[in-house]
Amino acid sequence: MTIEIRRFSSAQPDYAQQMDTLLAWEAVSDAQVQKTVSDIVFDIRTRGDAALIEYTNKFDRMNVSSMAQLELNQEQLQKALDELPAERRTALLLAAERVRAYHEKQKQDSWDYTEADGTLLGQKVTPMDRVGIYVPGGKAAYPSSVLMNAIPAHVAGVQEIIMVVPTPDGELNQLVLAAAAAAGVSRVFTVGGAQAVAALAYGTETVPGVDKIVGPGNIYVATAKRMVFGQVGIDMIAGPSEILVVCDGKTDPDWIAMDLFSQAEHDEDAQSILVSTDADFLDAVKASIDKLLPTMERADIIRTSLTERGALIHAQSDADAIAIINRIAPEHLELSVEDPQAWLPTIRHAGAIFMGRYTAEALGDYCAGPNHVLPTSGTARFSSPLGVYDFQKRSSLIMCSADGASELGKTASVLARGEFLTAHARSAEYRIKD
């Protein structure tokens, strides 16, 4: 059985319209979702633990009466790690080690310099005190998400990392708990949804309030994160997973088909796009898609994703393919071409770039080292992957000498009076030497 997937060429007269239609996506955070989340956030703010317990019992089909039943201790986390099957434990620890090593390179140090008159200017870099990481639970249990969100915070020097993870029907995912141990998570609460986000943002009698909340979740989680922004920082409002593969036609089409599947299997809204200057190669990949799809466990999800949001695009040249990359600004970009590094100077927008025929995007999801929390829905135009810098704050340092204050005061006085801010001007003028 063949699968229907959108196909068009950049040479078509309606190409721009085709692209606009392909990339159009909006989260379904309708008025009812907004009201539900607003009510939950207000309830958590006003009733704290009691409301958190009620919502957890209701939405996760639990039967608990105290917050003590919803917190896991360090012994439980370490036990989960120690008791993992050897192969999984080795893989998890290797992934954690690689993620940590990569993010160590991102650490920023404070700096300052002194001008000739003795004025000191600089920047003080300080980690946040406490951050919260949201980890999906239930069917969507991702230990890799624990590593990618917690390890950069740990490397940044955050003293307390609070993890929330829903456990529907009380089912604990041991691999997720093991990842929390490997990543240095401080405390774990088995709560989820908008109620968990509100608890992290405002604090309850038991859950400490945090400075920033990171991590993926469903539409209720995303809406709650948007709602509490300002009370706390957030990483981003993530859309569906995306991959753009650009291939010169010389990679095994089965490989490319499976790379497209690797994002499509996330959910029906995920987007997988292939661009090639070789029209015959697009035919070959389409044949591989039809051949391999019946072998996939999530075939129905992949089929819907590719039918609704996938595309095979025929580019007229390499320059045309690069223009398509920058138009899409993809979360994941695979450059399955002969000399991918030669393409880099002209690529302006992409969350993560996977270079060469052997670099499957899946490697970045788990163990390559760079963070897999990436900007989606075209936001790579102005956003970057999650990193150590997201858990650090920067304070400006200014210390004027007497001579420096006198000279700078003259300039500040002129500009302040130009803005009719007399107190600003006089404050600076007091320091001007006669």
Backbone hydrogen bonds in HBPLUS format (Angstrom, degrees):
<---DONOR---> <-ACCEPTOR-->    atom                        ^
c    i                          cat <-CA-CA->   ^        H-A-AA   ^      H-
h    n   atom  resd res      DA  || num        DHA   H-A  angle D-A-AA Bond
n    s   type  num  typ     dist DA aas  dist angle  dist       angle   num
A0312-LEU N   A0006-ARG O   2.87 MM 306  6.36 144.3  2.00 147.3 158.6     1
A0008-PHE N   A0312-LEU O   3.16 MM 304  6.68 151.2  2.25 155.3 163.4     2
A0314-HIS N   A0008-PHE O   2.98 MM 306  6.38 158.3  2.02 145.8 152.8     3
A0012-GLN N   A0009-SER O   3.13 MM   3  5.55 166.0  2.15 112.2 116.5     4
A0010-SER N   A0314-HIS O   3.02 MM 304  6.30 163.9  2.05 161.2 160.2     5
A0015-TYR N   A0012-GLN O   3.13 MM   3  5.09 154.8  2.20 115.1 113.3     6
A0018-GLN N   A0014-ASP O   2.89 MM   4  6.17 156.1  1.95 155.6 163.5     7
A0019-MET N   A0015-TYR O   2.91 MM   4  6.23 156.3  1.97 155.5 161.4     8
A0020-ASP N   A0016-ALA O   2.98 MM   4  6.23 161.1  2.01 148.3 153.6     9
A0021-THR N   A0017-GLN O   2.97 MM   4  6.18 160.4  2.01 150.3 155.3    10
A0022-LEU N   A0018-GLN O   2.92 MM   4  6.10 156.3  1.98 145.9 153.0    11
A0023-LEU N   A0019-MET O   2.96 MM   4  6.12 158.0  2.01 154.9 159.2    12
A0024-ALA N   A0020-ASP O   3.09 MM   4  6.01 121.8  2.44 139.0 151.4    13
A0034-GLN N   A0030-ASP O   2.96 MM   4  6.27 164.8  1.99 157.2 161.9    14
A0035-LYS N   A0031-ALA O   2.92 MM   4  6.15 158.9  1.96 147.3 152.7    15
A0036-THR N   A0032-GLN O   2.91 MM   4  6.10 164.6  1.93 150.8 155.2    16
A0037-VAL N   A0033-VAL O   2.94 MM   4  6.11 170.0  1.95 156.6 159.0    17
A0038-SER N   A0034-GLN O   2.87 MM   4  5.99 158.7  1.92 147.3 154.2    18
A0039-ASP N   A0035-LYS O   2.92 MM   4  6.10 159.1  1.96 151.6 156.3    19
A0040-ILE N   A0036-THR O   3.04 MM   4  6.30 156.1  2.09 146.4 153.2    20
A0041-VAL N   A0037-VAL O   2.86 MM   4  6.08 168.6  1.88 158.4 161.0    21
A0042-PHE N   A0038-SER O   3.02 MM   4  6.17 165.6  2.04 147.8 151.9    22
A0043-ASP N   A0039-ASP O   2.94 MM   4  6.07 156.3  1.99 144.4 151.4    23
A0044-ILE N   A0040-ILE O   2.91 MM   4  6.19 160.3  1.95 156.0 160.4    24
A0045-ARG N   A0041-VAL O   2.99 MM   4  6.20 159.6  2.03 150.3 156.1    25
A0046-THR N   A0042-PHE O   3.00 MM   4  6.20 149.9  2.09 147.3 155.0    26
A0047-ARG N   A0043-ASP O   2.80 MM   4  5.75 156.1  1.86 151.6 158.0    27
A0048-GLY N   A0044-ILE O   2.86 MM   4  4.73 140.8  2.01 125.7 130.8    28
A0051-ALA N   A0048-GLY O   3.12 MM   3  5.63 119.9  2.50 111.1 123.8    29
A0052-LEU N   A0048-GLY O   3.06 MM   4  6.33 160.0  2.11 152.5 158.9    30
A0053-ILE N   A0049-ASP O   2.86 MM   4  6.07 159.5  1.90 159.1 162.8    31
A0054-GLU N   A0050-ALA O   3.12 MM   4  6.34 159.8  2.16 142.9 148.5    32
A0055-TYR N   A0051-ALA O   2.95 MM   4  6.19 168.0  1.97 158.0 159.9    33
A0056-THR N   A0052-LEU O   3.04 MM   4  6.11 154.6  2.11 142.5 149.9    34
A0057-ASN N   A0053-ILE O   2.95 MM   4  6.15 163.4  1.97 153.0 157.1    35
A0058-LYS N   A0054-GLU O   2.97 MM   4  6.15 153.5  2.04 145.4 153.2    36
A0059-PHE N   A0055-TYR O   2.82 MM   4  5.89 174.0  1.83 156.9 157.4    37
A0060-ASP N   A0056-THR O   2.94 MM   4  5.38 150.5  2.03 135.1 144.3    38
A0062-MET N   A0057-ASN O   3.22 MM   5  4.18 136.0  2.42 103.6 114.7    39
A0169-ASP N   A0060-ASP O   2.73 MM 109  5.84 173.8  1.73 155.5 156.7    40
A0069-GLN N   A0066-SER O   3.18 MM   3  5.75 149.7  2.27 109.8 117.0    41
A0070-LEU N   A0067-MET O   2.84 MM   3  5.01 154.0  1.90 107.2 116.1    42
A0190-THR N   A0070-LEU O   2.78 MM 120  5.13 154.2  1.85 139.2 148.1    43
A0072-LEU N   A0188-VAL O   2.95 MM 116  5.47 161.7  1.98 150.4 156.2    44
A0076-GLN N   A0073-ASN O   3.10 MM   3  5.47 125.0  2.42 104.5 117.2    45
A0077-LEU N   A0073-ASN O   3.25 MM   4  6.67 153.4  2.33 147.6 155.1    46
A0078-GLN N   A0074-GLN O   2.89 MM   4  6.10 168.3  1.91 155.1 157.9    47
A0079-LYS N   A0075-GLU O   2.88 MM   4  5.94 152.3  1.96 141.7 150.0    48
A0080-ALA N   A0076-GLN O   3.05 MM   4  6.22 152.2  2.13 139.8 146.4    49
A0081-LEU N   A0077-LEU O   3.12 MM   4  6.49 151.6  2.21 145.2 152.7    50
A0082-ASP N   A0078-GLN O   2.80 MM   4  6.06 165.8  1.82 155.3 159.3    51
A0083-GLU N   A0079-LYS O   2.93 MM   4  5.97 148.0  2.03 146.8 154.3    52
A0084-LEU N   A0081-LEU O   3.37 MM   3  5.50 165.6  2.39 104.9 109.0    53
A0088-ARG N   A0085-PRO O   2.99 MM   3  5.51 117.4  2.40 114.0 128.5    54
A0089-ARG N   A0085-PRO O   2.93 MM   4  6.12 165.6  1.95 161.5 166.1    55
A0090-THR N   A0086-ALA O   2.91 MM   4  6.03 165.0  1.94 152.6 156.4    56
A0091-ALA N   A0087-GLU O   3.07 MM   4  6.22 160.5  2.11 142.5 148.0    57
A0092-LEU N   A0088-ARG O   2.84 MM   4  6.00 162.6  1.87 152.5 157.3    58
A0093-LEU N   A0089-ARG O   2.98 MM   4  6.12 167.1  1.99 152.9 156.1    59
A0094-LEU N   A0090-THR O   2.93 MM   4  6.04 153.5  2.01 146.1 153.9    60
A0095-ALA N   A0091-ALA O   2.94 MM   4  6.11 161.4  1.98 148.2 153.2    61
A0096-ALA N   A0092-LEU O   2.93 MM   4  6.17 161.1  1.97 148.2 153.6    62
A0097-GLU N   A0093-LEU O   2.91 MM   4  6.05 154.7  1.97 142.7 149.6    63
A0098-ARG N   A0094-LEU O   2.97 MM   4  6.22 158.7  2.02 150.9 156.1    64
A0099-VAL N   A0095-ALA O   2.92 MM   4  6.12 163.4  1.94 155.8 160.4    65
A0100-ARG N   A0096-ALA O   2.92 MM   4  6.02 158.7  1.97 146.4 152.6    66
A0101-ALA N   A0097-GLU O   2.94 MM   4  6.11 160.9  1.98 146.9 152.1    67
A0102-TYR N   A0098-ARG O   3.06 MM   4  6.24 161.4  2.10 148.2 152.6    68
A0103-HIS N   A0099-VAL O   3.09 MM   4  6.26 164.7  2.12 147.6 151.9    69
A0104-GLU N   A0100-ARG O   2.91 MM   4  6.08 137.7  2.09 148.0 159.3    70
A0105-LYS N   A0102-TYR O   3.16 MM   3  5.68 142.7  2.30 108.0 117.0    71
A0106-GLN N   A0103-HIS O   2.96 MM   3  5.16 150.9  2.05 105.1 114.2    72
A0107-LYS N   A0104-GLU O   3.37 MM   3  5.68 166.1  2.39 108.7 112.7    73
A0111-TRP N   A0123-GLN O   2.92 MM  12  5.39 154.9  1.98 149.1 157.4    74
A0123-GLN N   A0111-TRP O   2.69 MM  12  5.39 160.5  1.73 159.9 162.9    75
A0113-TYR N   A0121-LEU O   2.75 MM   8  5.60 156.0  1.81 166.8 175.4    76
A0121-LEU N   A0113-TYR O   2.96 MM   8  5.60 167.4  1.98 167.4 170.6    77
A0115-GLU N   A0119-THR O   2.79 MM   4  5.27 165.3  1.82 159.3 159.5    78
A0118-GLY N   A0115-GLU O   2.93 MM   3  5.37 163.7  1.96 120.3 124.0    79
A0120-LEU N   A0399-MET O   2.74 MM 279  4.98 164.6  1.77 149.8 150.0    80
A0399-MET N   A0120-LEU O   2.81 MM 279  4.98 154.0  1.88 154.3 154.7    81
A0122-GLY N   A0397-LEU O   2.95 MM 275  4.69 141.5  2.11 135.4 132.4    82
A0397-LEU N   A0122-GLY O   2.83 MM 275  4.69 162.6  1.86 128.1 124.3    83
A0124-LYS N   A0395-SER O   2.69 MM 271  4.96 165.5  1.71 151.9 156.6    84
A0395-SER N   A0124-LYS O   2.78 MM 271  4.96 164.3  1.80 146.3 151.8    85
A0126-THR N   A0393-LYS O   2.87 MM 267  5.22 164.5  1.89 150.4 155.7    86
A0393-LYS N   A0126-THR O   2.69 MM 267  5.22 165.8  1.71 155.9 160.4    87
A0128-MET N   A0391-PHE O   3.01 MM 263  5.79 153.8  2.08 153.0 149.6    88
A0160-GLU N   A0129-ASP O   3.30 MM  31  6.57 143.8  2.44 147.8 156.8    89
A0211-ASP N   A0130-ARG O   2.75 MM  81  5.72 169.9  1.76 153.0 154.8    90
A0131-VAL N   A0160-GLU O   3.09 MM  29  6.63 153.1  2.16 161.0 168.6    91
A0162-ILE N   A0131-VAL O   2.86 MM  31  6.19 170.4  1.87 164.6 165.0    92
A0132-GLY N   A0212-LYS O   2.83 MM  80  6.18 168.9  1.84 165.6 169.4    93
A0214-VAL N   A0132-GLY O   2.96 MM  82  6.41 157.6  2.01 157.0 163.0    94
A0133-ILE N   A0162-ILE O   2.80 MM  29  6.24 155.1  1.86 155.1 161.9    95
A0164-VAL N   A0133-ILE O   3.01 MM  31  6.39 161.9  2.04 164.3 166.6    96
A0134-TYR N   A0214-VAL O   2.77 MM  80  6.16 164.3  1.79 160.4 165.6    97
A0135-VAL N   A0164-VAL O   3.00 MM  29  6.21 163.0  2.03 171.5 175.5    98
A0145-SER N   A0142-TYR O   3.04 MM   3  5.35 135.7  2.24 104.9 116.2    99
A0146-VAL N   A0143-PRO O   3.02 MM   3  5.16 127.0  2.31  99.5 113.2   100
A0147-LEU N   A0143-PRO O   3.27 MM   4  6.72 159.2  2.32 153.7 157.0   101
A0148-MET N   A0144-SER O   3.01 MM   4  6.22 167.2  2.03 152.1 155.4   102
A0149-ASN N   A0145-SER O   3.09 MM   4  6.07 143.9  2.23 140.3 148.0   103
A0150-ALA N   A0146-VAL O   2.89 MM   4  5.81 164.3  1.92 154.8 159.9   104
A0151-ILE N   A0147-LEU O   3.09 MM   4  5.54 156.3  2.15 136.2 143.7   105
A0154-HIS N   A0150-ALA O   2.92 MM   4  6.19 155.7  1.98 154.2 162.0   106
A0155-VAL N   A0151-ILE O   2.83 MM   4  6.07 163.4  1.86 159.7 163.6   107
A0156-ALA N   A0152-PRO O   2.90 MM   4  6.04 147.8  2.01 141.0 149.9   108
A0158-VAL N   A0153-ALA O   3.10 MM   5  5.58 160.3  2.14 162.5 156.5   109
A0157-GLY N   A0154-HIS O   3.08 MM   3  5.29 145.7  2.21 101.5 111.7   110
A0186-SER N   A0161-ILE O   2.86 MM  25  5.06 140.7  2.01 133.4 145.7   111
A0187-ARG N   A0161-ILE O   3.30 MM  26  6.69 158.4  2.35 147.0 149.9   112
A0163-MET N   A0187-ARG O   2.84 MM  24  6.15 174.4  1.85 161.4 162.9   113
A0189-PHE N   A0163-MET O   2.85 MM  26  6.29 160.2  1.89 161.1 167.1   114
A0165-VAL N   A0189-PHE O   3.04 MM  24  6.50 154.1  2.11 157.2 164.3   115
A0170-GLY N   A0167-THR O   2.75 MM   3  5.02 139.0  1.92 145.4 140.4   116
A0171-GLU N   A0168-PRO O   3.24 MM   3  5.97 174.1  2.24 120.6 122.4   117
A0176-VAL N   A0173-ASN O   3.13 MM   3  5.45 123.7  2.47 104.8 118.0   118
A0177-LEU N   A0173-ASN O   3.16 MM   4  6.54 157.8  2.21 151.7 158.2   119
A0178-ALA N   A0174-GLN O   2.86 MM   4  6.02 153.8  1.93 144.0 151.6   120
A0179-ALA N   A0175-LEU O   2.94 MM   4  6.12 149.8  2.03 140.1 148.1   121
A0180-ALA N   A0176-VAL O   3.05 MM   4  6.38 144.6  2.18 141.2 150.5   122
A0181-ALA N   A0177-LEU O   3.14 MM   4  6.53 149.0  2.24 144.6 152.1   123
A0182-ALA N   A0178-ALA O   2.97 MM   4  6.27 160.0  2.01 150.0 155.6   124
A0183-ALA N   A0179-ALA O   2.87 MM   4  5.95 140.0  2.03 144.1 154.4   125
A0185-VAL N   A0180-ALA O   3.05 MM   5  5.23 170.1  2.06 158.4 157.3   126
A0184-GLY N   A0181-ALA O   3.42 MM   3  5.47 157.2  2.48 100.9 107.3   127
A0196-ALA N   A0193-GLY O   3.08 MM   3  5.52 132.0  2.32 107.5 118.7   128
A0197-VAL N   A0193-GLY O   3.35 MM   4  6.78 158.9  2.40 150.2 155.5   129
A0198-ALA N   A0194-ALA O   2.96 MM   4  6.19 161.5  1.99 151.5 156.3   130
A0199-ALA N   A0195-GLN O   2.99 MM   4  6.12 151.8  2.07 138.5 146.3   131
A0200-LEU N   A0196-ALA O   2.98 MM   4  6.25 157.8  2.03 149.6 154.9   132
A0201-ALA N   A0197-VAL O   2.94 MM   4  6.15 153.0  2.01 147.0 155.1   133
A0202-TYR N   A0198-ALA O   2.93 MM   4  6.01 169.3  1.94 156.0 157.7   134
A0203-GLY N   A0199-ALA O   2.70 MM   4  4.86 136.7  1.88 130.1 141.2   135
A0210-VAL N   A0200-LEU O   2.83 MM  10  5.67 153.2  1.90 164.7 164.1   136
A0204-THR N   A0207-VAL O   2.82 MM   3  5.06 162.9  1.85 148.9 152.8   137
A0233-GLY N   A0211-ASP O   2.97 MM  22  6.30 171.5  1.98 142.0 143.1   138
A0213-ILE N   A0233-GLY O   2.84 MM  20  6.26 154.3  1.91 145.9 149.7   139
A0221-VAL N   A0218-ASN O   3.09 MM   3  5.26 118.0  2.50 100.4 115.2   140
A0222-ALA N   A0218-ASN O   2.88 MM   4  6.18 166.6  1.90 160.6 164.6   141
A0223-THR N   A0219-ILE O   2.93 MM   4  5.96 155.7  1.99 137.8 144.8   142
A0224-ALA N   A0220-TYR O   2.97 MM   4  6.07 152.5  2.05 137.9 145.6   143
A0225-LYS N   A0221-VAL O   2.89 MM   4  6.15 156.1  1.94 151.3 157.9   144
A0226-ARG N   A0222-ALA O   3.04 MM   4  6.30 159.1  2.08 146.7 151.9   145
A0227-MET N   A0223-THR O   2.97 MM   4  6.16 146.9  2.08 140.1 149.9   146
A0228-VAL N   A0224-ALA O   2.95 MM   4  6.21 147.2  2.06 152.6 159.5   147
A0231-GLN N   A0228-VAL O   2.99 MM   3  5.58 142.9  2.13 131.8 142.9   148
A0232-VAL N   A0228-VAL O   3.25 MM   4  6.40 152.6  2.32 151.4 158.0   149
A0230-GLY N   A0232-VAL O   2.99 MM   2  5.14 158.7  2.04 143.6 144.6   150
A0271-GLN N   A0241-SER O   2.89 MM  30  6.39 160.0  1.93 153.9 160.3   151
A0243-ILE N   A0271-GLN O   2.87 MM  28  6.37 141.3  2.02 154.3 166.1   152
A0273-ILE N   A0243-ILE O   2.94 MM  30  6.27 157.8  1.99 154.8 162.2   153
A0244-LEU N   A0332-HIS O   2.89 MM  88  6.21 153.5  1.96 152.9 161.1   154
A0334-GLU N   A0244-LEU O   2.89 MM  90  6.26 163.2  1.92 151.7 157.2   155
A0245-VAL N   A0273-ILE O   2.83 MM  28  6.23 167.3  1.84 163.6 165.9   156
A0275-VAL N   A0245-VAL O   2.78 MM  30  6.16 160.1  1.82 165.2 170.5   157
A0246-VAL N   A0334-GLU O   2.84 MM  88  6.09 169.8  1.85 168.8 170.7   158
A0336-SER N   A0246-VAL O   2.83 MM  90  5.89 139.1  2.00 156.7 169.2   159
A0247-CYS N   A0275-VAL O   3.01 MM  28  6.46 158.8  2.05 165.5 172.1   160
A0248-ASP N   A0336-SER O   3.41 MM  88  6.86 152.0  2.49 145.2 143.8   161
A0255-TRP N   A0252-ASP O   2.94 MM   3  5.38 125.3  2.25 110.4 123.8   162
A0256-ILE N   A0252-ASP O   3.31 MM   4  6.76 157.0  2.36 151.1 157.2   163
A0257-ALA N   A0253-PRO O   2.90 MM   4  6.09 161.4  1.94 149.0 154.3   164
A0258-MET N   A0254-ASP O   3.03 MM   4  6.20 160.1  2.07 147.7 152.4   165
A0259-ASP N   A0255-TRP O   2.94 MM   4  6.23 146.6  2.05 145.5 155.5   166
A0260-LEU N   A0256-ILE O   3.00 MM   4  6.31 152.6  2.07 150.5 157.1   167
A0261-PHE N   A0257-ALA O   2.97 MM   4  6.29 153.6  2.04 144.3 152.2   168
A0262-SER N   A0258-MET O   2.90 MM   4  6.09 142.0  2.05 141.9 151.8   169
A0263-GLN N   A0260-LEU O   3.38 MM   3  5.93 149.6  2.48 109.9 116.3   170
A0264-ALA N   A0260-LEU O   3.19 MM   4  6.39 168.4  2.20 149.9 153.3   171
A0265-GLU N   A0261-PHE O   2.90 MM   4  5.85 150.9  1.98 161.2 160.9   172
A0266-HIS N   A0263-GLN O   3.04 MM   3  5.63 162.8  2.07 118.0 123.5   173
A0270-ALA N   A0267-ASP O   3.06 MM   3  5.50 160.8  2.09 113.8 120.0   174
A0311-ALA N   A0272-SER O   3.23 MM  39  6.83 140.5  2.39 148.4 152.1   175
A0274-LEU N   A0311-ALA O   2.98 MM  37  6.37 161.6  2.02 154.5 159.8   176
A0313-ILE N   A0274-LEU O   2.80 MM  39  6.13 170.6  1.80 166.1 169.4   177
A0276-SER N   A0313-ILE O   3.10 MM  37  6.57 156.9  2.16 167.3 174.5   178
A0315-ALA N   A0276-SER O   2.93 MM  39  5.71 156.0  1.99 128.1 135.1   179
A0281-PHE N   A0278-ASP O   3.09 MM   3  5.30 126.1  2.39  99.6 113.2   180
A0282-LEU N   A0278-ASP O   3.28 MM   4  6.75 147.8  2.39 146.1 154.5   181
A0283-ASP N   A0279-ALA O   3.24 MM   4  6.65 148.9  2.34 142.9 150.7   182
A0284-ALA N   A0280-ASP O   3.01 MM   4  6.37 149.6  2.10 142.5 151.1   183
A0285-VAL N   A0281-PHE O   2.87 MM   4  6.18 158.1  1.92 155.9 160.7   184
A0286-LYS N   A0282-LEU O   2.97 MM   4  6.14 157.0  2.02 144.1 150.9   185
A0287-ALA N   A0283-ASP O   2.98 MM   4  6.27 150.1  2.07 144.8 152.7   186
A0288-SER N   A0284-ALA O   2.99 MM   4  6.30 149.0  2.09 141.4 150.1   187
A0289-ILE N   A0285-VAL O   2.82 MM   4  6.13 153.1  1.90 152.4 159.8   188
A0290-ASP N   A0286-LYS O   3.08 MM   4  6.36 163.1  2.10 148.7 151.9   189
A0291-LYS N   A0287-ALA O   2.98 MM   4  6.17 149.0  2.08 142.4 151.4   190
A0292-LEU N   A0288-SER O   2.82 MM   4  5.90 162.7  1.85 155.4 159.0   191
A0293-LEU N   A0289-ILE O   2.97 MM   4  5.75 154.1  2.04 149.6 154.8   192
A0295-THR N   A0292-LEU O   2.91 MM   3  5.48 151.2  2.00 119.8 129.0   193
A0296-MET N   A0293-LEU O   3.07 MM   3  5.49 170.3  2.08 121.4 124.3   194
A0302-ILE N   A0298-ARG O   2.98 MM   4  6.21 169.9  1.99 163.6 166.8   195
A0303-ARG N   A0299-ALA O   2.84 MM   4  5.95 162.0  1.87 150.6 155.8   196
A0304-THR N   A0300-ASP O   3.08 MM   4  6.26 165.2  2.10 146.5 149.9   197
A0305-SER N   A0301-ILE O   2.93 MM   4  6.12 166.9  1.95 154.3 158.3   198
A0306-LEU N   A0302-ILE O   2.90 MM   4  6.07 172.1  1.90 158.5 160.1   199
A0307-THR N   A0303-ARG O   2.91 MM   4  5.97 156.6  1.96 148.1 155.3   200
A0308-GLU N   A0304-THR O   2.85 MM   4  5.86 166.4  1.87 153.3 157.2   201
A0309-ARG N   A0305-SER O   2.82 MM   4  5.59 159.0  1.87 146.0 153.0   202
A0310-GLY N   A0306-LEU O   3.05 MM   4  4.07 136.2  2.25 102.4 111.0   203
A0321-ALA N   A0317-SER O   2.95 MM   4  6.29 150.6  2.03 145.4 153.4   204
A0322-ILE N   A0318-ASP O   2.93 MM   4  6.26 153.0  2.00 150.9 158.1   205
A0323-ALA N   A0319-ALA O   3.02 MM   4  6.29 150.2  2.12 141.2 149.2   206
A0324-ILE N   A0320-ASP O   3.05 MM   4  6.37 147.2  2.16 143.3 152.1   207
A0325-ILE N   A0321-ALA O   2.97 MM   4  6.32 154.5  2.03 147.1 154.0   208
A0326-ASN N   A0322-ILE O   3.03 MM   4  6.33 166.9  2.05 154.8 156.2   209
A0327-ARG N   A0323-ALA O   2.96 MM   4  6.11 137.1  2.15 137.7 149.8   210
A0327-ARG N   A0324-ILE O   3.16 MM   3  4.95 123.5  2.50  90.6 105.5   211
A0328-ILE N   A0324-ILE O   2.95 MM   4  6.17 156.8  2.00 153.9 158.7   212
A0329-ALA N   A0325-ILE O   2.80 MM   4  5.89 160.3  1.83 157.5 163.8   213
A0351-GLY N   A0330-PRO O   2.88 MM  21  6.34 159.9  1.92 156.1 161.5   214
A0352-ALA N   A0331-GLU O   3.02 MM  21  6.41 132.4  2.25 145.6 159.4   215
A0333-LEU N   A0352-ALA O   2.92 MM  19  6.15 153.4  1.99 163.3 171.6   216
A0354-PHE N   A0333-LEU O   2.71 MM  21  6.00 171.4  1.71 167.5 170.6   217
A0335-LEU N   A0354-PHE O   2.78 MM  19  6.07 168.3  1.79 165.6 168.4   218
A0356-GLY N   A0335-LEU O   2.91 MM  21  5.85 151.7  1.99 154.0 149.5   219
A0342-ALA N   A0339-ASP O   3.12 MM   3  5.71 143.9  2.25 114.3 123.5   220
A0343-TRP N   A0340-PRO O   2.94 MM   3  5.36 148.9  2.04 110.0 119.5   221
A0344-LEU N   A0341-GLN O   3.25 MM   3  5.33 142.1  2.40  99.2 108.9   222
A0346-THR N   A0343-TRP O   3.15 MM   3  5.99 148.4  2.25 125.5 132.8   223
A0347-ILE N   A0344-LEU O   3.10 MM   3  5.24 155.5  2.16 109.9 117.4   224
A0363-LEU N   A0360-ALA O   3.05 MM   3  5.75 150.6  2.14 117.5 124.3   225
A0364-GLY N   A0361-GLU O   2.91 MM   3  5.42 129.6  2.17 111.6 124.0   226
A0365-ASP N   A0361-GLU O   3.31 MM   4  6.75 139.1  2.49 141.9 153.3   227
A0365-ASP N   A0362-ALA O   3.12 MM   3  4.98 126.5  2.42  91.1 105.3   228
A0367-CYS N   A0363-LEU O   2.96 MM   4  5.79 146.6  2.07 150.4 159.4   229
A0368-ALA N   A0363-LEU O   2.93 MM   5  5.48 143.6  2.06 145.5 142.7   230
A0386-LEU N   A0373-VAL O   2.94 MM  13  5.50 163.0  1.97 156.3 160.7   231
A0379-THR N   A0376-THR O   2.93 MM   3  5.55 166.3  1.95 124.2 128.0   232
A0381-ARG N   A0378-GLY O   3.25 MM   3  6.18 163.0  2.28 121.2 124.2   233
A0382-PHE N   A0379-THR O   3.00 MM   3  5.70 161.5  2.03 117.2 121.7   234
A0383-SER N   A0379-THR O   2.79 MM   4  5.73 127.9  2.06 147.0 162.7   235
A0390-ASP N   A0387-GLY O   2.97 MM   3  5.53 153.0  2.04 114.2 122.2   236
A0391-PHE N   A0388-VAL O   2.92 MM   3  5.58 163.6  1.95 121.0 126.5   237
A0392-GLN N   A0389-TYR O   3.43 MM   3  5.17 167.3  2.45 101.3 101.9   238
A0405-ALA N   A0401-SER O   2.84 MM   4  5.98 162.7  1.87 154.3 158.1   239
A0406-SER N   A0402-ALA O   3.10 MM   4  6.24 148.8  2.20 140.2 148.4   240
A0407-GLU N   A0403-ASP O   3.07 MM   4  6.36 162.5  2.10 152.6 156.0   241
A0408-LEU N   A0404-GLY O   2.88 MM   4  5.98 172.1  1.89 157.1 159.7   242
A0409-GLY N   A0405-ALA O   2.86 MM   4  5.61 141.6  2.01 131.0 141.9   243
A0410-LYS N   A0407-GLU O   3.26 MM   3  5.51 132.5  2.50 100.2 111.0   244
A0412-ALA N   A0408-LEU O   2.88 MM   4  6.14 169.5  1.89 158.7 162.1   245
A0413-SER N   A0409-GLY O   2.86 MM   4  5.85 152.7  1.93 142.5 149.7   246
A0414-VAL N   A0410-LYS O   3.29 MM   4  6.52 161.6  2.32 143.8 147.2   247
A0415-LEU N   A0411-THR O   3.14 MM   4  6.43 168.8  2.16 156.0 158.5   248
A0416-ALA N   A0412-ALA O   2.81 MM   4  5.88 161.9  1.84 152.0 157.7   249
A0417-ARG N   A0413-SER O   2.98 MM   4  6.08 164.6  2.00 150.0 154.0   250
A0418-GLY N   A0414-VAL O   3.07 MM   4  6.22 142.1  2.22 138.2 148.9   251
A0419-GLU N   A0415-LEU O   3.18 MM   4  6.50 126.2  2.48 135.5 148.7   252
A0419-GLU N   A0416-ALA O   2.99 MM   3  5.09 137.5  2.18  97.5 110.0   253
A0421-LEU N   A0416-ALA O   3.01 MM   5  5.31 176.1  2.01 146.2 146.1   254
A0420-PHE N   A0417-ARG O   3.04 MM   3  4.68 159.2  2.08  97.5 103.3   255
A0425-ALA N   A0421-LEU O   3.17 MM   4  6.54 161.6  2.21 151.0 156.1   256
A0426-ARG N   A0422-THR O   2.85 MM   4  6.12 169.8  1.86 160.2 162.0   257
A0427-SER N   A0423-ALA O   2.87 MM   4  5.89 155.9  1.93 145.7 152.5   258
A0428-ALA N   A0424-HIS O   3.16 MM   4  6.45 156.0  2.22 148.5 153.8   259
A0429-GLU N   A0425-ALA O   2.82 MM   4  6.05 155.4  1.88 149.0 157.4   260
A0430-TYR N   A0426-ARG O   2.97 MM   4  6.09 144.9  2.10 148.8 153.9   261
A0431-ARG N   A0428-ALA O   3.13 MM   3  5.75 148.7  2.23 113.1 121.0   262
A0432-ILE N   A0429-GLU O   2.98 MM   3  5.15 163.7  2.01 110.7 116.1   263
